[in-house]
Amino acid sequence: MARPVDPRRHEARRLQIVDAGLTVLAERGYEGATTAAICREAGIGSGTFFHYFATKTDLVLAILELGTADTVEKAAAHEGRTDPAGVLLDVLGGWADDAADPRIPGFVRAVAGVMHLPAVAAALEADDLAQRELLVPWVERGQAAGEVRTDLSAARIAAWLALLSGGFLERVATDPAFTVDGERDLLVATARAFLVGDRAATE
């Protein structure tokens, strides 16, 4: 008779493998991150790895999906706030803070090498959609409250905020001199100025 699966233990082991995979992918890139190296980092056997992930690509997808789930959780966490512009700036600042994990730049480079894979492209598109679904309602609330410029549509403003965040992450990943600690405040200040636009001058 098969033993019952403890969902908490199962999820904890899965996250252990994901964390090890993030570390190895960041250090070695996609091609260099062998399942053997990931297993060594996680302290597991290959059988355990393949019980959770059929391929290395599936592990990459799991990491990306966790990031998307975190975006959805952030959206829920801000509900009830009455400062839309403040929420938008906190979201961008939080995304910048996430990039402070020293493994993130290497992981971004690893993912860039497999963006052509349909499953990876779909996961990145889902993450982009989650970001837009988080940003657009708060931009609309900010516009209604007079906190955010109205000369651009909410969707267009959200797209530019996502572009700022994505460009910031890409630069952190490719330029060692461009650090989260050194540039985060300027990112938020740039976003603040963009959200206001010429509104103050026309009031």
C-alpha positions in Angstrom: 0.0 0.0 0.0 1.4 3.4 -1.0 2.2 5.8 1.8 0.1 8.9 1.9 1.8 12.1 0.7 2.3 14.9 3.2 1.5 18.0 1.1 3.6 20.3 3.3 6.6 18.0 3.2 6.2 17.5 -0.6 6.0 21.3 -1.2 9.0 21.9 1.1 11.1 19.4 -0.9 10.0 20.9 -4.1 11.0 24.4 -3.0 14.3 23.0 -1.8 15.0 21.8 -5.3 13.8 25.1 -6.8 16.1 27.1 -4.5 19.1 24.9 -5.4 18.2 25.2 -9.1 18.1 28.9 -8.9 21.6 28.9 -7.3 23.1 26.6 -9.9 21.5 28.2 -12.9 22.7 31.6 -11.7 26.3 30.3 -11.3 26.5 28.1 -14.4 23.9 29.3 -16.9 21.3 27.1 -18.4 23.7 24.8 -20.4 26.1 24.4 -17.5 23.5 23.8 -14.9 23.3 20.0 -15.0 20.7 18.0 -13.1 23.7 16.4 -11.3 24.9 19.7 -10.1 21.5 20.8 -9.0 21.1 17.5 -7.1 24.4 18.1 -5.3 23.4 21.6 -4.3 20.0 20.3 -3.0 21.5 17.3 -1.3 19.2 14.8 -3.1 19.5 12.0 -5.5 18.6 12.2 -9.2 15.5 10.0 -8.6 14.1 12.6 -6.2 14.8 15.4 -8.7 13.0 13.6 -11.5 10.1 12.8 -9.2 9.4 16.6 -9.0 10.7 17.8 -12.4 10.7 15.8 -15.6 13.4 18.1 -17.2 15.6 21.0 -16.3 13.3 23.3 -18.4 10.5 22.3 -16.1 12.6 23.6 -13.2 13.1 26.9 -14.9 9.4 27.1 -15.5 8.7 26.5 -11.8 11.0 29.3 -10.8 9.3 31.7 -13.2 5.9 30.6 -12.1 6.8 31.3 -8.5 7.8 34.8 -9.5 4.4 35.2 -11.2 2.6 33.9 -8.1 4.5 36.4 -6.0 3.2 39.2 -8.2 -0.3 38.0 -7.7 0.2 37.9 -3.9 1.5 41.5 -4.0 -1.6 42.6 -5.7 -3.8 41.1 -2.9 -1.5 42.6 -0.2 -2.2 46.2 -1.3 -5.9 46.0 -1.3 -7.5 48.5 1.0 -4.9 51.1 0.5 -6.1 54.6 -0.4 -2.9 56.0 -1.9 -2.7 54.6 -5.5 0.5 56.4 -6.5 2.1 55.2 -3.3 1.1 51.6 -4.1 2.6 51.9 -7.6 5.9 53.2 -6.3 6.0 50.5 -3.6 5.4 47.8 -6.2 8.3 49.1 -8.4 10.5 49.4 -5.3 9.6 45.9 -4.2 10.5 44.5 -7.7 13.8 46.3 -7.4 14.4 44.8 -4.0 13.7 41.3 -5.3 16.6 41.9 -7.8 19.0 42.3 -4.8 19.2 38.5 -4.5 22.7 37.9 -5.8 21.4 35.0 -7.8 18.9 37.0 -9.8 21.3 38.5 -12.4 22.7 35.1 -13.3 19.2 33.6 -13.5 18.1 36.4 -15.8 21.0 35.6 -18.1 20.2 31.9 -18.0 16.6 32.5 -18.9 17.6 34.8 -21.8 19.3 31.9 -23.4 16.2 29.8 -23.5 13.5 32.5 -24.2 13.1 30.9 -27.6 11.5 27.8 -26.0 7.7 28.0 -26.3 7.1 27.0 -22.7 9.5 29.6 -21.4 8.1 32.3 -23.7 4.6 31.5 -22.4 5.8 31.7 -18.8 7.3 35.1 -19.4 4.2 36.3 -21.1 2.1 35.1 -18.1 4.4 37.0 -15.8 4.1 40.1 -17.9 0.3 39.7 -17.9 0.3 39.4 -14.0 2.3 42.6 -13.8 -0.1 44.5 -16.0 -3.1 43.2 -14.1 -1.4 44.4 -10.9 -0.5 47.9 -12.3 -3.4 48.9 -14.4 -6.1 49.0 -11.7 -3.9 51.1 -9.4 -3.1 53.5 -12.3 -6.8 53.9 -12.9 -7.4 54.6 -9.3 -4.6 57.1 -9.2 -6.0 58.8 -12.3 -9.5 59.0 -10.6 -7.9 60.4 -7.4 -5.9 63.0 -9.3 -2.6 61.4 -8.3 -1.6 60.1 -11.7 -1.4 61.8 -15.1 -4.4 61.4 -17.4 -2.8 62.3 -20.7 -1.9 58.7 -21.2 -4.1 55.6 -20.9 -3.8 53.5 -17.8 -2.6 50.6 -19.9 0.1 52.7 -21.5 1.3 54.0 -18.2 1.4 50.5 -16.8 3.4 49.3 -19.8 6.0 52.0 -19.2 6.2 51.2 -15.5 6.8 47.6 -16.4 9.4 48.7 -18.9 11.2 50.8 -16.3 11.2 47.8 -14.0 12.3 45.3 -16.7 15.1 47.6 -17.9 16.3 48.1 -14.3 16.5 44.3 -13.8 18.2 43.8 -17.2 20.9 46.4 -16.3 21.4 44.9 -12.9 21.9 41.5 -14.6 24.5 42.8 -17.1 26.3 45.7 -15.5 28.1 44.9 -12.2 28.5 48.6 -11.5 24.7 49.1 -11.6 23.5 47.8 -8.3 20.1 47.7 -6.6 21.4 49.5 -3.5 22.9 52.3 -5.7 20.1 52.8 -8.2 16.8 51.8 -6.5 16.0 55.2 -5.2 16.5 56.7 -8.6 14.2 54.1 -10.2 11.5 55.1 -7.8 12.1 58.8 -8.3 12.0 58.3 -12.1 8.7 56.4 -11.8 7.3 59.1 -9.5 8.1 61.9 -12.0 6.6 59.8 -14.8 3.4 59.2 -12.9 2.9 62.9 -12.3 3.9 64.0 -15.8 2.9 67.5 -16.7 -0.2 67.3 -14.5 1.2 69.7 -11.9 2.0 72.3 -14.5 -1.5 72.2 -16.0 -3.4 72.5 -12.7 
